[in-house]
């Protein structure tokens, strides 16, 4: 019986270690997928901003070529 009690703490420690490892791996996987999602959203917004700036720049150049004054009226 005494040898059985000696093995139990080791098994419990091993199981606790395995459980902790599993929980940490799941947490890291979750954080990684969330980071990937946020990263994709940021890149999409940056692409949209670049496209809008390109359109604005083209519009301003077209107005300058047509002689339209872009200053506001007072």
Secondary structure, 3 states (H helix, E strand, C coil): CHHHHHHHHHHHHHHHHHHHHHHHHHHHHHHHHHHHHHHHHHHHHHHHHHHHHHHHHHHHHHHHHCCCCCCCCC
